[in-house]
Every structure is written in structure tokens, then in C-alpha cells.
Amino acid sequence: MKLKRILLLVGLCLVWCLVSCLRGLREAELWREQTGLSNIKQVVVCNRDVPEGQIISTSDIYEREIEPYLVKPDNLLCKKYAIGKQAKYGLSAGQIVCSSDIGMNQEDLEKDELADLKQKRGEKIVVICPHQLKKETPIIRK
């Protein structure tokens, strides 16, 4: 008699867990449909081998959809961020392009933002990066 009650209680708990889990999945799917978000992410992939130092063109890369769990924070999600940039390292065909794999474009390389500053020798310059607003990095030119 006691065993039947325990089995009945365990069975009810399992049914309750299953129902609540299915309800959560259904609500998540509804939310994705309403917001327009899908389970697929788009990444930038090399179409052919790109040697180190070469400027990346539209024919060198393409966009491919992959599962979201395969996307790393460093992966480029749009090819406009890679076009015109210089490959820091050699990129192989089929490789997912990361922001660390590419450098600045030619215009950025020619323009030195610190060169425009008018300062005296030994004067302290504070550079504040947008992603490090709380840190101040002093640069002292000699």
C-alpha cells in the first residue's frame, strides 16, 4: 500500500515536470516566431585560400548559416565587416572568419589618429577605448 502511494507520487511528479517542460518549449517557440528570431545564425566563411596580408574581396568570402551553438563570440556575422580588410593570418577555404583573423583596411592603416594630436614631448595622453570605458591607458611619447 505504501509502495503504491510512493509510485503514484513519483509518477505525478514526472508527469508535472514533463508538462511544464513542454509548455516552456512551446512558449519559447512562440516568442521566437513573434520576434522574428530563428535558431539559425549566419557567419562569414572563406571561399578560397587567402594569403597573409592580402586584402579580402567579395569573391574571397561568403555567408553561411550554422547552428547557434557553433557560433563563437569572435566570429564575423556579416561579410561587410571583412570586405576591404587585410588578412592578418593566412585564411583557408571553408574557415569561419573571426575578427582576430582580419586587420584594418588600407585607409585605416594610412591614417594614424594619434599623429593628429598636438602634444609636447613627455606630455601624458589618456586614450579611452569604447570597450574599456573604466580603464585609462596613459601613452607617453618620447
C-alpha positions as CSV (number, residue, x, y, z in Angstrom):
1,M,0.0,0.0,0.0
2,K,2.8,2.4,0.9
3,L,4.8,1.4,-2.2
4,K,1.7,2.2,-4.4
5,R,1.4,5.7,-2.9
6,I,5.1,6.4,-3.4
7,L,5.0,5.2,-7.0
8,L,1.9,7.3,-7.6
9,L,3.5,10.4,-6.2
10,V,6.7,9.8,-8.2
11,G,4.6,9.3,-11.4
12,L,2.6,12.5,-10.8
13,C,5.9,14.4,-10.3
14,L,7.3,13.1,-13.5
15,V,4.1,14.0,-15.4
16,W,4.2,17.5,-13.9
17,C,7.8,18.0,-14.9
18,L,7.1,16.8,-18.5
19,V,4.1,19.1,-18.9
20,S,5.9,22.1,-17.6
21,C,8.9,21.4,-19.8
22,L,6.8,21.1,-22.9
23,R,4.9,24.3,-22.1
24,G,8.3,26.1,-21.7
25,L,9.4,24.9,-25.1
26,R,6.1,25.9,-26.7
27,E,6.3,29.4,-25.2
28,A,9.9,29.8,-26.4
29,E,9.0,28.8,-29.9
30,L,6.1,31.3,-29.9
31,W,8.4,34.0,-28.7
32,R,10.9,33.2,-31.5
33,E,8.1,33.4,-34.1
34,Q,6.8,36.7,-32.7
35,T,10.2,38.4,-32.5
36,G,11.5,37.0,-35.8
37,L,14.5,35.3,-34.3
38,S,15.4,31.9,-35.6
39,N,17.5,29.0,-34.5
40,I,20.0,29.6,-37.3
41,K,22.9,32.0,-37.2
42,Q,24.8,33.4,-40.2
43,V,28.6,33.5,-40.2
44,V,31.3,34.6,-42.7
45,V,33.3,31.7,-44.4
46,C,36.3,31.8,-46.7
47,N,35.5,30.8,-50.2
48,R,39.2,30.2,-51.2
49,D,42.6,30.4,-49.6
50,V,43.6,34.0,-48.7
51,P,47.3,34.5,-48.0
52,E,48.5,36.6,-45.1
53,G,48.5,40.3,-45.8
54,Q,46.1,40.2,-48.8
55,I,43.0,42.5,-48.9
56,I,39.8,40.5,-48.6
57,S,37.4,40.9,-51.5
58,T,33.8,39.9,-52.0
59,S,34.9,36.9,-54.1
60,D,37.0,35.6,-51.2
61,I,34.2,35.1,-48.7
62,Y,30.5,34.2,-48.4
63,E,27.9,33.9,-45.7
64,R,26.7,30.5,-44.4
65,E,24.0,29.6,-41.9
66,I,25.0,27.3,-39.0
67,E,23.5,26.2,-35.7
68,P,23.8,28.9,-33.0
69,Y,25.8,26.7,-30.6
70,L,28.6,26.6,-33.1
71,V,28.9,30.4,-33.3
72,K,31.8,31.8,-31.2
73,P,31.8,35.4,-29.9
74,D,34.7,36.3,-32.2
75,N,33.0,35.0,-35.4
76,L,32.0,37.6,-38.0
77,L,28.3,37.6,-38.7
78,C,28.2,39.8,-41.7
79,K,30.7,39.9,-44.6
80,K,30.6,43.7,-44.9
81,Y,32.9,43.7,-41.8
82,A,35.6,41.7,-43.7
83,I,35.5,43.2,-47.2
84,G,38.4,45.6,-47.8
85,K,40.2,44.5,-44.6
86,Q,43.6,42.9,-44.6
87,A,44.1,39.2,-43.6
88,K,46.3,39.2,-40.5
89,Y,47.0,35.4,-40.9
90,G,46.5,33.1,-43.9
91,L,42.9,32.0,-44.2
92,S,42.0,28.6,-45.6
93,A,39.0,27.7,-47.7
94,G,36.0,26.8,-45.6
95,Q,37.3,28.5,-42.5
96,I,34.9,30.6,-40.4
97,V,36.3,34.1,-40.3
98,C,36.9,35.7,-36.9
99,S,37.5,39.3,-36.1
100,S,41.0,38.4,-34.8
101,D,41.9,37.0,-38.3
102,I,41.5,40.3,-40.0
103,G,43.2,43.7,-39.6
104,M,42.4,47.2,-40.6
105,N,41.6,48.3,-44.1
106,Q,44.1,50.3,-46.1
107,E,42.6,53.7,-45.2
108,D,42.8,53.0,-41.5
109,L,46.4,51.8,-41.9
110,E,47.3,55.1,-43.6
111,K,45.6,57.3,-41.0
112,D,47.2,57.4,-37.6
113,E,44.7,59.0,-35.2
114,L,47.4,59.8,-32.6
115,A,49.5,61.6,-35.1
116,D,46.9,64.3,-35.4
117,L,47.2,65.2,-31.7
118,K,49.3,68.3,-30.9
119,Q,51.3,67.5,-27.8
120,K,54.7,68.2,-26.4
121,R,57.4,65.6,-25.7
122,G,56.8,63.8,-22.4
123,E,53.3,65.0,-22.2
124,K,50.7,62.5,-20.9
125,I,47.9,61.4,-23.3
126,V,44.9,59.5,-22.0
127,V,43.3,57.2,-24.5
128,I,39.9,55.8,-23.6
129,C,38.7,52.9,-25.6
130,P,34.9,52.4,-26.0
131,H,35.1,48.8,-24.8
132,Q,37.2,49.8,-21.8
133,L,35.5,53.0,-20.5
134,K,36.6,52.4,-16.9
135,K,40.3,51.9,-17.8
136,E,42.6,54.8,-18.7
137,T,45.8,53.9,-20.6
138,P,48.5,56.6,-20.5
139,I,50.6,56.9,-23.6
140,I,53.8,58.9,-23.2
141,R,55.7,59.9,-26.3
142,K,59.4,60.4,-26.1
